[in-house]
Amino acid sequence: MIDNSRSLEAVVRHAVDAEGNDDYEDIAPVVKALESSGDSSLVPRLHQALDQFLDDGNFYGRDLIAAILAGIQGPAALPALLRASSRDLGDDQDSLQAEITDLLRSDQAAARAIVLDFVSSGTAELRRTGVWALGFIAGPDDVEALAAAATDSDPRIRSLAIGSIPDIARDDRAYRAVVLALRDLDQQVQVSAVSRLGYSGRAEAVGPLTALATDRTARVRSMVAYALGRLGSSEATPALLQLLRDPERQVFERAVEALGLVGGPDAVSALLALAADEDPQRRVEAANALAKAASCDAAAKQRLVLLAQDGEAAVRAATISGLAGAHAEPSDWAPFVAGMANDPDPLVRQRVALVARRLAPGAAPDILRRYTGDPDETVRRLARRELDRLGGSAAGRG
């Protein structure tokens, strides 16, 4: 008969001696057996060992004990594991947080009661862990708790809360809490709020977001441009045109991309001007963005065809990448992609190899087989890989 107490002590000794440097496979069968043992008599010793490993900063031992506790107790182990997670031992906590999320989802009703106790804790570290955990199971009833957490004195908690508030697309309470966070004095909280609004699908978010287009920090302005592009509303065009003149390159690049997503005459007009710029990098940005607008704007499509003949290979390659990123329809672009298959620059041929299966499916087998003999090694490698995906690699090898 297996002595579970002796097995647990073996695990503890292993963790003390190994400190994460020994082979887990040596102890894995014992850990798995303890996880499935259901032996609740081990729980006091497990808590003792967990506390000791936390005090010693031994995250390897912490993770072994947490796994056994979770296996034996199920959701009842959550308080111990959440407290362990609130202790920063300098690691990424991947294993521990995976155990926690499994427990959260296994019994959400029981988990929610436990997590809410952490959310309302008087200790910032415990509140932070609770808000993080609540994000995995949050529902409409949790909006008020998370909105309150979004005003916490700890900016890390505020940022987590904004990222965890559920359903801002349909819940006005949630939406208002995120909009309020746009005024936060902490840059990360602002960025979190801007990002959430960008994915909200709510046209009325354009107004609050454009108010931050002149924010003093480039990171916030850049995220504003990104979020306005995701909303895809033409009402964002004036703010994006303003951001197009931003001195920070990251802001400019996000604004160009967003104009392509928003589309419309004014946005396309600005992109066409960029496409004629003397700076090749600006033409590259314009090509990527025009590809996003080309499906519904004839002028954008015509300029994209001209950019495919640009003297700079990077610009020509960007027309292909832009179409791939825009999820263009093969019926619209198959002749265009096939026509670029003979480009003299390997960078362009590499892009064609990557997108031919999707954007030029009829011509792809012939293009890829021909590319297996291309002078450029990368083109040959990509062609063989794409042929494998087509299921027709045999004809192209040799």
URPEMO-V952922 format. One record per backbone hydrogen bond with DSSP energy under -0.5 kcal/mol. NH is the residue of the N-H (numbers start at 1). CO is the residue of the C=O. Records with the same first field share a line. If there is no record, write none. Layout:
BEGIN
NH->CO, CO
END
This chain:
BEGIN
4->2
7->3
8->4
9->5
10->6
11->7
12->8
13->9
14->10
15->11
16->12
17->13
18->14
19->15
21->18
24->22
26->23
27->24
28->24
29->25
30->27
31->27
32->28
33->29
34->30
35->31
36->32
37->34
38->34
40->38
42->39
43->40
46->42
47->43
48->44
49->45
50->46
51->47
52->48
53->49
54->50
55->51
56->52
57->53, 54
58->53
59->57
62->58
63->59
64->60
65->61
66->62
67->63
68->64
69->65
70->66
71->67
72->68
73->69
74->69, 70
76->73
77->74
78->75
81->77
82->78
83->79
84->80
85->81
86->82
87->84
88->86
89->87
97->93
98->94
99->95
100->96
101->97
102->98
103->99
104->100
105->101
106->102
107->103
111->107
112->108
113->109
114->110
115->111
116->112
117->113
118->114
119->115
120->116
121->118
124->122
127->123
128->124
129->125
130->126
131->127
132->128
133->129
134->130
135->131
136->133
137->134
138->134
142->139
143->140
146->142
147->143
148->144
149->145
150->146
151->148
152->149
155->153
157->154
158->154
159->155
160->156
161->157
162->158
163->159
164->160, 161
165->161
170->167
171->167
172->170
175->171
176->172
177->173
178->174
179->175
180->176
181->177
182->178, 179
183->180
184->181
190->186
191->187
192->188
193->189
194->190
195->191
196->192
197->193
198->194
199->195, 196
200->197
203->201
205->202
206->203
207->204
208->204
209->205
210->206
211->207
212->209
213->210
215->212
221->217
222->218
223->219
224->220
225->221
226->222
227->223
228->224
229->225
230->226
231->227
232->228
233->228
236->233
237->234
240->236
241->237
242->238
243->239
244->240
245->242
246->243
252->248
253->249
254->250
255->251
256->252
257->253
258->254
259->255
260->256
261->257
262->258
263->259
268->264
269->265
270->266
271->267
272->268
273->269
274->270
275->271
276->272, 273
277->274
280->278
282->279
283->279
284->280
285->281
286->282
287->283
288->284
289->285
290->286
291->287
292->288, 289
293->289
294->290
296->293
297->294
301->297
302->298
303->299
304->300
305->301
306->302
307->303
308->304
309->306
310->307
313->311
315->312
316->312
317->313
318->314
319->315
320->316
321->317
322->318
323->319
324->320
325->321
326->322
327->324
328->323
332->329
333->329
334->330
337->333
338->334
339->335
340->336, 337
341->338
343->340
348->345
349->345
350->346
351->347
352->348
353->349
354->350
355->351
356->352
358->355
359->355
360->356
363->360
364->360
365->361
367->363
368->364
369->365
370->366
371->367
372->368, 369
373->370
374->371
380->376
381->377
382->378
383->379
384->380
385->381
386->382
387->383
388->384
389->385
390->386
391->387
392->387
395->392
396->393
397->393, 394
END
